[in-house]
Amino acid sequence: MKDKFIKKLKRSWLAIWIAFAAAALSTIGVLAAYTSVSSVKRVVSTQKGAGMLFSSNYLTTDENDLPRTITFSSMENSPCVTVNVCNYPQTLIKHNDKDITYTLTVELVDSNGNAVTGEETAKYSVEYNGEKKTFGSNSKIEFSLLKLMADDFNKHEFVLTFDKSQLTKSDIYMRVTATPTNQAELKPLSAKLGVIYINNNISATWTGTFIDNATSPKDLDGFNYRLSGSGEGAVTLTWNTNYVDISPWFKNTYDLTISKDSSGIATATLKVNSAEKNQYDIQFYRTNGINSAEQWSDGNHTNITVTGTGFVSMSFTQSAAKEN
């Protein structure tokens, strides 16, 4: 009698344990599905999200040293470019929870990266926090022991002032590099920046391309898309919401009106004017996870396609010339 009772009790406990295990596995499955959906909607452009917590409006982690020109639509007496360095992504979704110490160096170079020397270097300067420095004989300016505090969203602004003559004929750039000194996971940011005058009679041009550095788009949780160009007009953005959707932050910041057709293709128009802003970095979120067929459209990673269908495309319409 006693043995029968013990056997029955063991069977009962076994059934209870199996039921509990099944419930636990079910919970894990639901949690995994939820985590998967959440992760694909992050604004993380690479596998190393920490690097995004040290960013800039002009400087990038790209290792190429190609010169970049900022356009002006009218002659400026002293063309200036304001470069910021931040402890958060440019989307303002989160700030670094640690102080960031770094050094910022600015070198005066030509388009090939060779140092520029001579009396004309004194016409170029960099200003930070009220301190203005001009270039000396070594063609280099340095701001050291800079610190972005972890208490809030913080940024530093550096004003680069160029010689007026460069607007039409000079070949002089400022190579700006921000190098972290206390967080090994943060990559240096850099860019070679110059200025140029764009005559109103010259045709305006705007282009759009993905700027994420990954072997395959399947390695990425989200994507950064850059619009850049010169002139005034309207850029029409088109994207496939079956794969991605635009960042709500960008939509709200630029007050975009978005339309979507029955097949999931979304469209929005953004007014652009390089005299005010010549670059827009736009984040796109995944909407349905990673598609096994997606790939870069070409070797330059300009677009992502799934069996020939692109994620994002753009077109530009130049404004009609204004009569004087």
C-alpha positions as CSV (number, residue, x, y, z in Angstrom):
1,M,0.0,0.0,0.0
2,K,2.8,2.4,1.0
3,D,4.8,1.5,-2.2
4,K,1.8,2.2,-4.4
5,F,1.2,5.6,-2.7
6,I,4.9,6.6,-3.2
7,K,4.8,5.6,-6.9
8,K,1.6,7.6,-7.5
9,L,3.2,10.6,-5.7
10,K,6.3,10.4,-7.9
11,R,4.1,10.2,-11.0
12,S,2.2,13.3,-9.8
13,W,5.4,15.3,-9.2
14,L,6.8,14.2,-12.6
15,A,3.6,15.6,-14.3
16,I,3.8,18.8,-12.3
17,W,7.5,19.2,-13.2
18,I,6.9,18.6,-16.9
19,A,4.0,21.2,-16.8
20,F,6.3,23.7,-15.1
21,A,9.1,23.1,-17.6
22,A,6.8,23.5,-20.5
23,A,5.5,26.8,-19.1
24,A,9.0,28.0,-18.5
25,L,10.0,27.2,-22.1
26,S,6.9,28.9,-23.4
27,T,7.8,32.0,-21.4
28,I,11.4,31.9,-22.7
29,G,10.0,31.6,-26.3
30,V,7.8,34.6,-25.8
31,L,10.7,36.6,-24.3
32,A,13.0,35.6,-27.1
33,A,10.4,36.7,-29.7
34,Y,9.9,40.0,-27.9
35,T,13.7,40.6,-27.6
36,S,14.1,39.9,-31.3
37,V,11.4,42.4,-32.3
38,S,12.9,45.0,-30.0
39,S,16.5,44.5,-31.2
40,V,15.7,45.1,-34.8
41,K,14.2,48.4,-34.1
42,R,17.3,49.9,-32.4
43,V,19.1,52.7,-34.1
44,V,22.4,50.8,-34.0
45,S,24.4,50.9,-37.2
46,T,27.1,48.4,-36.4
47,Q,27.7,45.5,-34.1
48,K,29.5,47.8,-31.7
49,G,26.9,50.1,-30.5
50,A,29.2,51.7,-27.9
51,G,31.0,53.5,-30.7
52,M,27.9,55.5,-31.4
53,L,28.1,57.1,-28.0
54,F,30.9,59.3,-29.3
55,S,29.8,61.0,-32.4
56,S,30.0,64.2,-34.5
57,N,27.9,66.1,-37.1
58,Y,30.9,66.1,-39.5
59,L,33.5,63.6,-38.2
60,T,33.1,59.9,-38.8
61,T,34.9,56.6,-38.0
62,D,35.5,56.0,-41.7
63,E,39.1,55.3,-42.3
64,N,39.3,56.9,-45.8
65,D,40.9,60.3,-46.0
66,L,38.8,61.7,-48.8
67,P,38.4,65.5,-48.7
68,R,34.9,66.9,-48.0
69,T,33.8,70.4,-49.0
70,I,31.1,72.4,-47.3
71,T,29.3,74.7,-49.8
72,F,28.3,78.3,-49.5
73,S,25.7,79.9,-51.8
74,S,27.0,83.4,-51.4
75,M,30.4,85.0,-50.7
76,E,31.2,85.0,-47.0
77,N,33.7,87.4,-45.5
78,S,34.9,84.6,-43.2
79,P,33.4,81.2,-44.0
80,C,33.0,79.2,-40.8
81,V,32.2,75.5,-40.2
82,T,31.0,74.5,-36.7
83,V,32.1,70.9,-35.8
84,N,30.5,69.3,-32.8
85,V,31.8,66.3,-30.8
86,C,29.1,64.6,-28.6
87,N,28.8,61.9,-26.0
88,Y,25.6,60.5,-27.7
89,P,24.5,59.4,-31.2
90,Q,23.3,62.2,-33.5
91,T,19.8,60.8,-32.9
92,L,19.9,61.8,-29.2
93,I,18.6,58.4,-28.1
94,K,21.0,57.8,-25.3
95,H,24.2,59.4,-23.8
96,N,27.4,57.7,-22.7
97,D,27.2,56.7,-19.0
98,K,30.9,57.3,-18.6
99,D,32.9,60.5,-18.9
100,I,34.8,60.8,-22.2
101,T,38.2,62.4,-22.3
102,Y,39.7,63.1,-25.7
103,T,42.1,65.2,-27.6
104,L,41.1,67.2,-30.7
105,T,43.8,68.0,-33.3
106,V,43.3,70.1,-36.4
107,E,45.9,70.0,-39.2
108,L,46.1,72.3,-42.2
109,V,46.6,70.2,-45.3
110,D,46.0,70.1,-49.0
111,S,43.6,67.7,-50.7
112,N,46.3,65.0,-50.8
113,G,46.9,65.3,-47.1
114,N,50.3,67.2,-47.3
115,A,50.9,69.8,-44.6
116,V,50.4,73.4,-45.7
117,T,52.9,76.0,-44.4
118,G,53.7,79.6,-45.0
119,E,52.3,83.0,-44.1
120,E,48.8,82.2,-45.4
121,T,48.3,79.7,-42.5
122,A,47.6,82.6,-40.2
123,K,44.3,83.3,-42.1
124,Y,42.9,80.0,-40.7
125,S,41.8,79.5,-37.1
126,V,39.9,77.2,-34.7
127,E,37.9,78.5,-31.8
128,Y,36.7,76.4,-28.8
129,N,35.0,77.7,-25.6
130,G,36.1,81.3,-26.4
131,E,39.7,80.4,-27.1
132,K,40.8,81.1,-30.6
133,K,44.0,79.5,-32.1
134,T,45.7,80.2,-35.4
135,F,48.0,77.8,-37.2
136,G,51.7,78.1,-36.5
137,S,54.8,76.8,-38.3
138,N,53.8,73.2,-37.7
139,S,50.4,73.6,-39.3
140,K,48.7,72.0,-36.3
141,I,46.3,73.1,-33.6
142,E,45.6,70.9,-30.5
143,F,43.0,71.0,-27.7
144,S,43.9,68.4,-25.1
145,L,42.3,67.1,-21.9
146,L,38.8,67.7,-23.2
147,K,36.1,66.0,-21.2
148,L,32.5,65.2,-22.1
149,M,30.7,64.6,-18.8
150,A,28.4,61.6,-18.3
151,D,25.8,63.6,-16.4
152,D,23.7,64.5,-19.5
153,F,23.7,64.9,-23.3
154,N,26.8,66.9,-23.8
155,K,28.7,68.3,-26.8
156,H,31.6,70.5,-27.6
157,E,31.6,72.9,-30.5
158,F,34.7,73.9,-32.6
159,V,34.4,76.8,-35.1
160,L,36.7,76.3,-38.1
161,T,37.3,79.6,-39.9
162,F,38.7,79.5,-43.4
163,D,40.4,82.1,-45.6
164,K,37.9,83.8,-47.9
165,S,40.0,83.2,-50.9
166,Q,39.5,79.4,-50.5
167,L,35.9,79.9,-51.6
168,T,37.0,80.2,-55.2
169,K,40.5,78.9,-55.7
170,S,42.4,77.5,-52.8
171,D,43.2,73.8,-52.1
172,I,43.4,74.0,-48.3
173,Y,41.6,71.7,-45.9
174,M,41.4,71.2,-42.1
175,R,41.9,67.6,-41.1
176,V,40.1,67.3,-37.8
177,T,40.6,64.3,-35.5
178,A,39.0,63.6,-32.1
179,T,40.8,60.8,-30.3
180,P,39.3,59.3,-27.1
181,T,41.9,58.7,-24.3
182,N,40.0,56.8,-21.7
183,Q,37.6,54.4,-23.4
184,A,39.3,51.8,-25.6
185,E,36.0,50.8,-27.2
186,L,35.4,54.3,-28.7
187,K,36.9,54.8,-32.1
188,P,38.6,58.1,-33.2
189,L,36.5,60.5,-35.3
190,S,38.0,62.3,-38.2
191,A,37.3,64.2,-41.5
192,K,39.2,66.4,-43.9
193,L,37.0,69.5,-44.3
194,G,37.1,72.4,-46.8
195,V,34.8,75.1,-48.1
196,I,33.7,76.1,-51.6
197,Y,31.6,78.8,-53.2
198,I,28.7,77.5,-55.3
199,N,27.5,80.0,-57.9
200,N,23.7,80.2,-58.2
201,N,24.1,79.5,-61.9
202,I,25.7,76.1,-61.2
203,S,23.3,73.1,-61.3
204,A,22.5,71.8,-57.8
205,T,23.1,68.2,-56.9
206,W,22.0,66.0,-54.0
207,T,22.7,62.4,-53.5
208,G,21.7,59.7,-51.0
209,T,23.7,56.7,-49.8
210,F,24.0,54.3,-46.9
211,I,27.1,55.0,-44.8
212,D,27.3,51.9,-42.7
213,N,30.6,50.0,-42.9
214,A,29.7,46.3,-42.8
215,T,30.5,43.4,-45.0
216,S,26.8,42.5,-45.3
217,P,23.6,44.5,-44.4
218,K,22.5,41.3,-42.5
219,D,25.2,42.2,-39.9
220,L,23.3,45.4,-38.9
221,D,20.3,46.1,-36.7
222,G,19.5,49.4,-38.3
223,F,20.9,51.7,-41.0
224,N,22.3,55.2,-41.4
225,Y,21.4,56.9,-44.7
226,R,23.1,60.2,-45.7
227,L,21.7,62.9,-47.9
228,S,24.3,65.4,-49.0
229,G,24.7,68.0,-51.8
230,S,24.6,71.6,-52.9
231,G,21.9,73.9,-54.0
232,E,18.3,74.5,-53.1
233,G,15.3,72.3,-53.9
234,A,13.4,69.3,-52.7
235,V,14.5,65.7,-52.0
236,T,11.9,63.0,-52.3
237,L,12.7,60.0,-50.2
238,T,11.1,56.6,-50.9
239,W,11.5,53.5,-48.7
240,N,10.0,50.1,-48.5
241,T,8.2,49.7,-45.1
242,N,8.2,45.9,-45.6
243,Y,11.9,46.1,-44.7
244,V,12.6,49.4,-43.0
245,D,10.9,52.5,-41.6
246,I,12.3,56.0,-41.0
247,S,13.3,57.2,-37.6
248,P,10.5,59.0,-35.7
249,W,13.1,61.5,-34.4
250,F,14.0,62.5,-38.0
251,K,10.3,62.6,-39.0
252,N,9.4,64.8,-36.1
253,T,12.5,67.1,-36.3
254,Y,11.9,68.0,-39.9
255,D,8.1,67.8,-39.8
256,L,7.8,65.2,-42.6
257,T,4.5,64.3,-44.1
258,I,4.6,60.7,-45.0
259,S,2.3,58.8,-47.4
260,K,2.2,55.1,-47.9
261,D,0.6,53.0,-50.7
262,S,-1.0,49.6,-50.4
263,S,2.2,47.8,-51.2
264,G,4.1,49.4,-48.2
265,I,6.1,52.0,-50.2
266,A,6.4,55.2,-48.2
267,T,7.2,58.6,-49.6
268,A,8.2,62.0,-48.0
269,T,9.6,65.2,-49.3
270,L,12.3,67.3,-47.6
271,K,13.1,70.8,-48.6
272,V,16.9,71.3,-48.8
273,N,19.2,74.4,-49.1
274,S,22.9,73.9,-48.8
275,A,23.3,77.5,-47.7
276,E,21.6,76.4,-44.4
277,K,22.6,72.7,-44.2
278,N,24.4,70.4,-46.7
279,Q,24.1,67.1,-45.0
280,Y,21.3,65.0,-43.4
281,D,22.0,61.7,-41.6
282,I,18.8,59.6,-41.4
283,Q,18.3,56.5,-39.4
284,F,16.1,53.6,-40.7
285,Y,14.8,50.8,-38.4
286,R,14.1,47.3,-39.5
287,T,10.4,46.4,-39.5
288,N,10.4,42.6,-40.1
289,G,13.8,41.3,-39.0
290,I,16.6,40.2,-41.3
291,N,15.7,38.9,-44.8
292,S,18.2,36.2,-45.9
293,A,18.2,37.5,-49.5
294,E,19.2,41.1,-48.7
295,Q,22.6,42.4,-50.0
296,W,24.4,45.6,-50.9
297,S,23.4,46.8,-54.3
298,D,27.0,47.5,-55.3
299,G,30.6,47.5,-53.9
300,N,30.1,51.0,-52.5
301,H,27.2,50.0,-50.3
302,T,25.0,52.7,-51.8
303,N,21.7,50.8,-51.3
304,I,20.3,47.5,-50.0
305,T,18.2,45.2,-52.1
306,V,16.1,42.1,-51.7
307,T,15.8,40.2,-55.0
308,G,16.1,43.5,-56.8
309,T,13.8,45.6,-54.6
310,G,15.7,48.5,-52.9
311,F,15.2,49.5,-49.2
312,V,15.6,53.3,-49.8
313,S,15.9,55.6,-52.8
314,M,15.8,59.4,-53.4
315,S,15.3,61.9,-56.2
316,F,16.1,65.7,-56.2
317,T,14.2,68.6,-57.9
318,Q,16.1,71.9,-58.1
319,S,14.3,75.1,-57.2
320,A,13.7,77.5,-60.1
321,A,16.3,80.2,-60.3
322,K,15.3,83.4,-58.6
323,E,15.4,86.6,-60.6
324,N,17.3,89.6,-59.2
